[in-house]
Amino acid sequence: MTHLTRRSLLGAAAMVPGLARAQQPAWPEKPVRIIVPFPPGQAADIFTRLYADELSRRWPQRVVVENRGGGAGAPALEAGARAAPDGYTLTAGTSGTLGVNPSVLPRIPYDAERDFAFVGNVVVLPLLIVAHPSLGMRSVAEVVAAAKAAPGAIDLATAGPATSQHMSAELFVHRTGIRMNMVHYRGSGPAMADLLSGNVKLMFDSVASALPHIQAGKVIPIAVTTPERAPQLPEVPTISETVAPGYGAYGWTGLCAPAGTPAEVVQKVNADLNAILRQPAMQARFIELGGTAAPGTPEEFGAFVRREIAQWREVARIANVRLEG
């Protein structure tokens, strides 16, 4: 009579191609958490919840969004980086937390390039320059000419130090060789309120935030910051095509996992995420909310993040941008 031990069974399984892999539990076996480094209602949260709901429909387990605001997103990114690399904790990495923070935070608690496995970009969020009608300018060439004629005399509102709006503005003045007086607010809302009242005449803002005021005729769109024109404002030229060839600066939100997450998990999440982002209805919804879906490979997203870090490191050095803490 033949006696089969547990060890011999396992050994036999290992000798049969594919059997050992087939016996591994399918992922995901439990809910998947996505950490968003901002409070509910901000752009990164809104877009993350859109695709998280779709992933919940595709997967046998629910996808839960966890908001962790504060500290320029650094505590949330640290939590995401230190999570177990098993695919059950993902992180919404953004232009600020992955691209800008490494250059402006003196004691950043994570390494944006080494602590994460990059899953894929999700959305590009175009920015633009908008003006109060009383400024009397309707093109970015006019703005540059006026700034060169009176260096430092024109106020330019931003959503706050080291935000994507501020860093994009710093890149703009550097690339065009002008000087402007940066006026920082505690968020886009207060800055837009002052622009609408005419207290400040010019502002860098997101297309999503500015679009209703543009449509109402309360502010004038001057130029968008993406390399290509924004689908929400196809008649508005880009900075790149007018006064600064090659200029490109904008907000974005992608998806990351802790470094060491199994490659097959990263590839599965990327494939399902891209399938969602390529749905015409989802792409239309992104445009309606002021963004553009940005599907791609993990390798493409990783290379993109590294380029962003290099660009903002140079801008932070030139403009001497640093945050407290």
Salt bridges, closest charged atoms under 4 A:
ASP45 OD1 - ARG49 NE 2.74
GLU54 OE2 - ARG57 NH1 2.71
GLU66 OE1 - ARG33 NH1 3.15
GLU66 OE2 - ARG68 NE 2.54
ASP111 OD2 - ARG114 NH1 3.06
ASP115 OD2 - ARG82 NH1 3.35
GLU170 OE2 - HIS166 NE2 2.90
GLU241 OE1 - ARG229 NH2 2.79
ASP272 OD2 - LYS268 NZ 3.12
GLU288 OE2 - ARG285 NH1 2.83
GLU314 OE2 - ARG317 NH2 2.65
